Amino acid sequence: MKRTRKLAALGLAGMMAVSALTGCSSGGGTETKTTNGETQKGGSAEETKKEAASGEKVKITVWTDNRHDLDYMNKVVDEFNKTNDHIQIDYVAQTENYVNLLTMAANSGQSPDIFSQVNPTDFKNFAESGIIQPLNEYMTDKFKKVNEVDEHKYEGYNVQGDKVYWVPGGKRSGSRFIYNKEIFDKLGLQVPKKVSDIPAVSKAITEAGKGDYYGIIFPGASGPFERWIEHSAEMSGITPYSYKEGKFDFTGFKPYIEMVRQLLADNSVFPGSSSMKIDPVRVQFSEGHVGIHANASQEATVLTEQFPAKMEWGVAQLPTLDGEIRGSEACNPNTGWMMSASTTHSKEAWEVIAYFESENVLKGYLEGGYALPISKYMEEKIDKTKIGRMADFAGADYEAVLPVAPSVTPEGETYRDALWNACLQEGSSIDETIAKLNKTYNDALDKEVKMGKTKRLVIKDYDSLHPNAGTIEYLDK
């Protein structure tokens, strides 16, 4: 039976070695890409006949970038491989440069048959370049019932027009403050409800810690801005893209940048945070060296299984600018699978996807605390007493899947990198950073709309507390 393997990205040469090792099933047939992105396959019927005649199982190679659920998925894959008489799953965990590896594999004709979903920008590229194929023709009524497919179609996220490319089996919550309850109780502190209160609380923790623990920590090398700062802004009604006006506007992030600068000036941030990746951050928090950490619901299993916390920890709503919730915090549909357009075994690949998103497998997955249910069907099927600390991240009525803003390629830094760099004490002027981002992003939007590469999204009646209730327009000017 196949066990999950963790493989690191080693560049193009490493990609070829990985492909040879995993024996991707799509490499044996011939294919021709048509101009509309569809794929005409050759050789698959002959290969299937040979495999059937020899009695060999069809190998379906699966790639994932998820690490937090490997123990459970190993068991799921093993059970399938033991009981299925015609398919063998080869399940591979890619822990670095996931999208680059997928792109290189597709370009070299060695794509895995199915792989876990990617973010909206990469999804758009994969769909339009013909790397993935729609799943509409494969979905059964039973599959649609369990996963409530029609209720979870998000334009630009998992569908394009009427084409469904992946179906979420669960969701990741928005971010929360994850705090050391022992430190807060010892010092008689309350979790901040306003952004402006964070520096004082963090300073008090740091001073009390005397070098043993610090107020707050950031994964400076692992998307620190999007981990929670951007989500706190969303709850304050601030987003990078103004849906009503149909343009980018980063002005509202200024008080957040000023807050982080104050934390750094007060030395209330764990030393070395600016260069730390997320796992070392988690370790420092779990060891009790930090008062406040922040992330989404994946931390429920991380802090109980991957890096078990050595102290009591709590979960709290993120602070907002004025302590009130003015907008929806983005949550992410997940636990979904894409099918390679070049697979020579689409029927078998679908059988694996259907298995992964079956009621039985999802029930164990959700009760194991690896994701939150996204369908009401599965929410009613699971035993909520079994989900452990995931329960701390559930039930937020202010969360929603936000409309996908136009994907553009501006000159210079991405907005998340630029805004985080402006947070640093040696960073550039906050006002200049924001003004530059407003210009580069809107220049790119105007240019790419004019070229026909993207469309301008406008929701004139946009309500930040009900982001999917408005009338969406896609404009070509």
Number of C-alpha atoms within 10 A of each C-alpha: 11 13 15 20 16 15 14 16 16 14 12 14 10 14 21 17 12 21 20 12 9 20 18 22 23 26 21 16 17 14 19 12 15 10 9 9 17 18 18 12 17 15 12 19 13 11 17 16 11 12 15 13 9 9 11 14 16 19 21 27 23 25 24 21 19 14 14 18 18 20 11 15 20 16 13 16 21 19 12 18 18 11 10 11 12 14 19 23 22 24 25 23 20 22 15 14 13 17 17 15 23 21 17 16 21 21 11 14 19 25 30 29 29 24 23 19 25 21 13 19 15 16 23 17 14 23 21 15 15 20 25 27 23 20 18 12 8 13 15 10 10 12 18 13 14 18 24 20 18 11 11 17 20 20 15 19 24 27 21 17 10 10 16 22 23 27 28 22 28 24 21 21 24 26 28 24 20 22 23 23 20 15 23 18 10 10 13 8 14 11 22 20 17 15 20 19 17 20 23 16 22 26 20 15 24 24 16 16 16 9 11 11 22 26 29 28 26 27 22 19 13 16 15 24 22 15 20 22 22 21 26 30 26 25 25 23 19 22 24 21 21 18 26 15 14 21 20 21 21 20 17 16 20 16 15 22 19 16 17 23 19 21 22 17 13 15 17 25 26 22 15 12 18 18 12 17 16 18 14 13 21 24 18 17 28 22 14 21 22 28 28 27 23 23 23 18 26 19 23 25 21 20 18 14 13 16 18 15 19 12 13 12 19 16 23 16 16 26 26 25 19 12 16 12 20 19 24 27 31 22 19 20 24 22 24 20 26 28 25 24 27 30 31 25 19 21 10 19 25 20 14 23 22 18 17 21 23 16 21 13 15 24 17 18 25 25 20 18 23 26 28 28 28 22 19 12 14 22 15 10 16 19 13 14 9 14 21 14 19 22 16 15 22 15 10 13 9 17 21 21 19 19 18 15 21 21 20 21 14 18 13 12 14 14 20 15 17 19 24 20 20 23 24 18 15 9 14 14 12 20 12 11 19 21 14 18 25 19 15 20 25 19 18 16 25 17 17 21 18 14 12 10 13 19 22 21 22 21 20 15 13 18 17 24 20 15 21 16 12 16 11 16 14 13 12 15 14
